[in-house]
Amino acid sequence: PAVMGRVCPAPCEDGCNRNVIDEYVGINALEHYIGDWAIDNGKAFGQPVTDANETRKKVAIIGGGPAGLAAAYFLRKKGHNVTIFDEHEKLGGMMRYGIPTYRVPRDKLDAEIQRILDMGVEVRTNTRVGRDVTVEQLEDDYDAIFWAIGAQKGRPLPIPGWNECENCITGVEFLEAFNQGWVYGTAKKIVVVGGGDTSIDVASVARRLGHITEVRKSDSIDGKIGGFTADDVAGILKREGVEATLTSLFPIEEMVAAEHERQEAMREGVKILGGVMPLEVIRDENGRAKALKMCECKMDGMTPIPIEGTEFTLEADLIVAAIGQYGDFEGFEDLANERGFVDTDAYFRVAGKEKHFAGGDIIRPHLLTTAIGHARIAADEIDHFLSGEALEKRPKVDVAHFNLLNELAQRGHAVQPYEGGQVPGTSSAEWAVHNFEDRASTDVVTHEEMFLGHFTEMPRAKREEVPIDAEHVLGNFQERIRALTEEQARYEGERCMSCGLCFECDNCVIFCPQDAVHRVPKDQRAVGRYVFTDYTRCVGCHICSDVCPTGYIKMGLGQ
């Protein structure tokens, strides 16, 4: 949560029902606060696995990025022995080697990773499958294998001149060089082709790094990025700003990158050109790129259509392509499809390989939270596979929720099954049909189904942002967003409308004209079971449903 609360674009907030009253609930900000609070207070990820819960099953996870770490977490909670294999020195994947430090502080990332490892996860870093260990060895030594290698290779620009120039690189190469600490400066003029979050990160990092113009001695300069290596830093005398231009096929307002990231980049001095496409890399007499020929374009779906007569050039000492990524399958090429990814079925099983599963960017590049979601579902399927159970496709709408039937059984109030025909709601039988589930577990509850009059306006508590403008961006690697205070976090949590969940407001008890809805006696209550309906009195008037603030009550009879 300390990582996701900082970098996730939070599409969930766009769908928050609170938007129709004032503003969305700051889900991302709350996750940021909770993650930092848990780290600062030494909170572990749940109870340790006991000997009684150990399954003795072994799972190999290939890749220690978001999908791999999440899979390790969920599988370890189920009692399986987990080993993560990663070719890098440290775990984290794109969270460490793709996202800049000012967006994800490395102390927070390290702490989150350590909390997972403390669950009893084994790690083998500096170990590449296909080089240091074979797939056949993994198949012999482990009961299941989860591929979470990510999309670590950037796609080149498919234009003339690209492959011939050493100062034409991908966004993945640029960001890894920066995050590994290999370069401390970049070219004077940089053009980034993309439009997504990676392209924003490249341009923003370049603006912060700047261009080193003077050193005490004549040192070698990195040929690709045009910056200085770590050995040169002590000799720096002067550093100046970089001209960073970002181009996108789509108009600026339709770019893939999150809007607030675009705004931040422009405030920091990044020039963004929308609705343009690259045509050719222009080289100098030494064969290095000196400019990028561009033109305006219109999009036909995902295909750019050049507009004749609109050609222009952008001078560049470095050109970076951030137009997409794919997997690195060296050593296990048979796993890849024709697009450079892994094919899986609905259960995240690798096609044609019984004990192999996959998730994250290697099957579909998307958000970090998507990779974590893949891992969670895949962990369930791996658990079924290891237990010899049939794999189950998860429902499309899926949230963590309690099982009320189990809760009632544990408290001695188990619901007895009954086989009967059609019975009116006013029957004198001592039972009633009830699904005993929160609607949030199966339905998306929209604001039309809620009684919004119950809620009052409450302005959203916003995180403090450190304003960084073009004049002060050079060398500024401090974190841009600060966490909510405890008071703000508690307040923001109170703004949640608990859509689809009963929050015990008593409206249904108070407004029922037939006195048919009653509170459950305290000694019979369970989580989520606060009221019950006397069906000998209920006439199906819908009033309880109409005044339910959260949309929890859904009428069955008489609707």
Residue pairs with C-beta under 8 A, 6 or more apart in sequence:
1 31
1 32
1 34
1 35
1 38
1 112
2 32
2 35
2 36
2 38
2 39
2 108
2 109
2 111
2 112
3 35
3 95
3 104
3 108
3 109
3 112
3 368
4 28
4 31
4 35
4 368
4 369
4 372
5 28
5 29
5 30
5 31
5 32
5 33
5 34
5 35
5 36
5 483
6 32
6 103
6 104
6 108
6 481
7 95
7 99
7 103
7 104
7 368
8 28
8 31
8 367
8 368
8 369
9 197
9 258
9 261
9 367
10 27
10 28
11 367
12 27
13 24
13 25
13 26
13 27
13 28
14 24
15 444
16 24
16 25
16 27
17 445
17 446
17 447
17 450
17 497
17 499
18 24
18 25
18 495
18 496
18 497
20 447
20 452
21 452
21 455
21 457
22 457
22 458
22 459
22 460
23 459
23 460
24 460
25 460
25 492
25 495
25 496
25 497
26 460
26 461
26 462
26 463
26 484
26 492
26 495
29 461
29 462
29 463
29 483
29 484
29 489
29 492
30 484
30 489
30 492
30 493
32 463
32 481
32 483
32 484
33 483
33 484
33 486
33 488
33 489
34 489
35 108
35 112
36 108
36 483
37 43
37 486
38 115
39 108
39 111
39 112
39 115
43 115
44 115
44 118
44 119
45 73
45 77
45 115
45 116
45 118
45 119
46 77
46 119
48 119
48 120
49 76
49 77
49 79
49 119
49 120
53 79
54 79
54 81
55 78
55 79
55 80
55 81
55 386
55 387
56 81
57 79
57 80
57 81
57 143
57 144
57 386
58 80
58 81
58 82
58 83
58 141
58 142
58 143
58 144
59 71
59 75
59 80
59 81
59 82
59 83
59 142
59 143
59 144
59 145
59 146
59 382
59 386
60 83
60 85
60 138
60 141
60 142
60 144
60 145
60 146
61 68
61 71
61 72
61 75
61 82
61 83
61 84
61 85
61 145
61 146
61 148
62 68
62 85
62 129
62 138
62 145
62 146
62 147
62 148
62 149
63 84
63 85
63 86
63 93
63 147
63 148
63 149
63 150
63 360
63 362
64 84
64 85
64 86
64 88
64 91
64 92
64 93
64 113
64 123
64 125
64 148
65 91
65 92
65 93
65 94
65 95
65 148
65 150
65 360
65 361
65 371
66 93
66 94
66 95
66 360
66 368
66 371
66 372
66 375
67 93
67 148
67 150
67 359
67 360
67 361
67 362
67 371
67 372
67 374
67 375
68 84
68 86
68 91
68 93
68 146
68 148
68 360
68 375
69 84
69 91
69 92
69 93
69 113
69 116
69 375
70 371
70 372
70 375
70 376
70 379
71 82
71 146
71 148
71 359
71 375
71 378
71 379
71 382
72 82
72 84
72 116
72 119
72 121
73 116
73 119
73 375
74 375
74 376
74 379
74 380
75 82
75 146
75 379
75 382
75 383
76 82
76 116
76 119
76 120
76 121
77 119
78 379
78 383
80 382
80 383
80 386
81 120
81 122
82 120
82 121
82 122
83 121
83 122
83 123
83 124
83 142
84 91
84 121
84 122
84 123
84 124
85 124
85 127
85 128
85 129
85 133
86 93
86 123
86 124
86 125
86 126
86 127
87 125
87 126
87 127
87 128
87 131
88 96
88 97
88 125
88 126
89 125
89 126
90 96
90 125
91 113
91 123
91 125
92 109
92 113
93 148
93 150
94 150
94 152
94 361
94 368
95 104
95 109
95 368
96 104
96 106
96 109
96 179
97 175
97 176
97 179
97 180
98 172
98 175
98 176
98 179
98 198
98 201
99 175
99 179
99 201
100 175
100 178
100 179
100 201
100 204
100 205
100 477
101 179
101 477
102 208
102 476
102 477
102 478
102 479
102 480
103 201
103 479
103 480
105 479
117 123
126 132
127 133
128 331
129 135
129 138
129 331
129 332
130 330
130 331
130 332
131 330
131 331
134 331
135 145
135 331
135 332
138 145
139 145
139 355
142 355
143 355
143 386
144 355
144 356
144 357
144 382
144 385
144 386
145 355
145 356
145 357
146 357
146 358
146 359
146 375
146 378
146 382
147 335
147 342
147 350
147 356
147 357
147 358
147 359
147 362
148 358
148 359
148 360
148 362
148 371
148 375
149 327
149 328
149 362
150 327
150 360
150 361
150 362
150 371
151 325
151 326
151 327
151 340
151 341
151 361
151 362
151 365
152 172
152 325
152 327
152 328
153 170
153 172
153 325
153 326
153 327
153 328
153 340
154 169
154 170
154 171
154 172
154 173
154 321
154 322
154 323
154 324
154 325
155 170
155 321
155 323
155 324
155 325
155 326
156 162
156 163
156 168
156 170
156 321
157 168
157 193
157 278
157 281
157 319
157 321
157 323
159 278
159 279
159 280
159 281
160 280
160 281
161 168
161 280
161 281
161 282
161 283
161 289
162 168
162 281
162 321
164 281
164 283
164 287
165 281
165 283
165 287
165 288
165 289
165 319
166 223
166 224
166 288
167 187
167 223
167 224
167 225
167 226
167 288
167 289
167 317
167 318
167 319
168 281
168 289
168 319
168 320
168 321
169 224
169 225
169 318
169 319
169 320
169 321
170 320
170 321
170 322
170 325
171 192
171 194
171 198
171 199
171 201
171 202
171 320
171 321
171 322
172 198
172 325
173 224
174 202
174 205
174 225
174 320
175 198
175 201
175 202
175 205
177 183
177 222
177 225
178 205
178 209
181 230
182 222
182 229
182 230
183 209
183 222
183 225
183 227
183 228
183 229
184 209
184 212
184 227
184 228
184 229
184 230
184 232
184 233
184 236
185 209
185 210
185 211
185 212
185 226
185 227
185 228
185 236
185 239
186 206
186 209
186 210
186 211
186 225
186 226
186 227
186 242
186 318
187 206
187 211
187 225
187 226
187 227
187 242
187 316
187 317
187 318
188 211
188 226
188 240
188 242
188 243
188 317
189 242
189 243
189 245
189 315
189 316
189 317
189 318
190 202
190 203
190 206
190 242
190 243
190 244
190 245
190 316
190 317
190 318
190 319
190 320
191 245
191 246
191 247
191 292
191 314
191 316
191 318
191 319
191 320
192 199
192 202
192 203
192 206
192 244
192 245
192 246
192 247
192 320
192 322
193 199
193 246
193 247
193 278
193 292
193 319
193 320
193 321
193 322
193 323
194 200
194 202
194 246
194 247
194 248
194 320
194 321
194 322
194 323
195 246
195 247
195 248
195 249
195 250
195 255
195 256
195 257
195 274
196 255
196 256
196 257
196 322
197 256
197 257
197 258
197 261
198 322
198 325
199 246
199 248
199 257
199 320
199 322
200 246
200 257
200 261
200 262
200 265
200 270
202 320
202 322
203 244
203 245
203 246
203 265
203 270
204 244
204 264
204 265
204 268
204 270
204 473
206 242
206 244
207 241
207 242
207 244
207 268
207 269
207 270
207 470
207 473
207 474
208 473
208 474
208 475
208 476
208 477
209 227
209 242
210 239
210 240
210 241
210 242
210 474
210 475
211 226
211 227
211 239
211 240
211 241
211 242
212 227
212 228
212 232
212 236
212 238
212 239
213 238
213 239
213 240
214 236
214 237
214 238
215 228
215 232
215 235
215 236
215 237
216 234
216 235
216 236
216 237
217 235
219 228
219 229
219 231
219 232
219 235
220 229
221 227
221 228
222 228
222 229
224 318
225 318
226 317
226 318
228 236
239 474
239 475
240 474
241 269
241 470
241 473
241 474
243 271
244 269
244 270
244 271
245 270
245 271
245 272
245 273
245 314
245 316
246 265
246 270
246 271
246 272
246 273
247 272
247 273
247 274
247 276
247 277
247 278
247 294
247 314
248 255
248 272
248 273
248 274
248 275
248 276
249 275
249 276
249 277
249 297
249 299
249 304
250 256
250 274
250 275
250 299
251 274
251 275
252 262
252 272
252 274
252 275
253 274
254 274
255 262
255 272
255 274
262 272
264 468
264 480
265 272
266 272
267 467
267 468
267 469
267 470
268 468
268 469
268 470
268 473
269 469
269 470
269 473
273 294
275 296
275 297
275 298
276 294
276 295
276 296
276 297
277 294
277 295
277 296
277 297
277 304
277 306
278 292
278 293
278 294
279 293
279 294
279 295
279 306
279 311
280 292
280 293
281 289
281 291
281 292
281 293
281 319
282 289
282 290
282 291
282 292
282 293
282 313
283 289
283 290
284 290
289 316
289 317
289 318
289 319
290 315
290 316
290 317
291 313
291 314
291 315
291 316
292 313
292 314
292 316
292 319
293 311
293 312
293 313
294 311
294 312
294 313
294 314
295 306
295 307
295 308
295 310
295 311
295 312
296 306
296 307
296 310
297 304
297 305
297 306
297 307
298 304
298 305
298 307
299 305
324 365
325 361
325 365
326 339
326 340
326 341
327 336
327 340
327 341
327 342
327 361
327 362
329 335
329 336
329 340
335 342
335 350
335 353
335 356
336 342
337 343
341 362
341 363
341 364
342 350
342 358
342 362
342 363
343 350
343 351
343 363
344 350
344 351
344 357
344 358
344 359
344 363
345 351
346 393
347 357
347 378
347 381
347 391
347 393
348 357
348 358
348 359
348 363
348 374
348 377
348 378
348 381
349 356
349 357
349 381
349 391
350 356
350 357
350 358
355 385
357 378
357 381
357 382
357 385
358 378
359 371
359 374
359 375
359 377
359 378
360 370
360 371
360 374
360 375
361 371
363 374
364 370
377 394
380 392
380 394
381 391
381 392
384 390
384 391
384 392
385 391
395 442
397 441
397 442
397 443
397 444
398 441
399 440
399 441
401 437
401 438
401 440
401 441
402 438
402 527
402 528
404 436
404 437
404 438
404 526
404 527
404 528
404 529
405 414
405 415
405 436
407 526
407 527
407 528
407 529
408 414
408 415
408 436
408 526
408 529
409 415
411 524
411 526
413 524
413 526
415 434
415 436
416 431
418 431
420 429
423 429
424 557
425 535
425 538
425 539
425 540
425 557
425 558
426 535
426 536
426 537
426 538
426 539
427 535
427 536
428 536
432 533
432 535
433 556
434 533
436 529
438 500
438 501
438 502
438 528
438 552
439 445
439 500
439 501
439 551
439 552
439 554
440 499
440 500
440 501
443 500
445 499
445 500
445 550
445 551
446 551
449 551
450 497
450 499
450 548
450 549
450 550
450 551
451 507
451 546
451 547
451 548
451 549
451 551
452 549
454 505
454 507
454 547
454 549
455 497
455 549
458 491
458 494
458 495
460 492
460 495
461 484
461 488
461 489
461 491
461 492
461 495
463 481
463 482
463 483
463 484
464 481
464 482
465 480
465 481
465 482
466 478
466 479
466 480
466 481
466 482
468 476
468 480
484 492
497 549
497 550
498 550
499 550
499 551
500 550
500 551
500 552
501 528
501 550
501 552
502 528
502 530
502 531
502 550
502 552
503 549
503 550
504 530
505 549
506 519
507 544
507 547
507 548
507 549
508 517
508 531
508 544
508 547
508 548
508 553
509 517
509 518
509 519
509 531
511 543
511 544
511 547
512 543
512 544
513 541
513 543
514 537
514 538
514 539
514 541
515 534
515 537
516 533
516 534
516 535
516 537
516 538
516 539
517 531
517 532
517 533
517 534
517 544
518 531
518 532
518 533
518 534
519 530
519 531
520 529
520 530
520 531
520 532
533 544
539 558
540 555
540 557
540 558
540 559
542 555
542 558
542 559
544 553
545 553
545 554
545 555
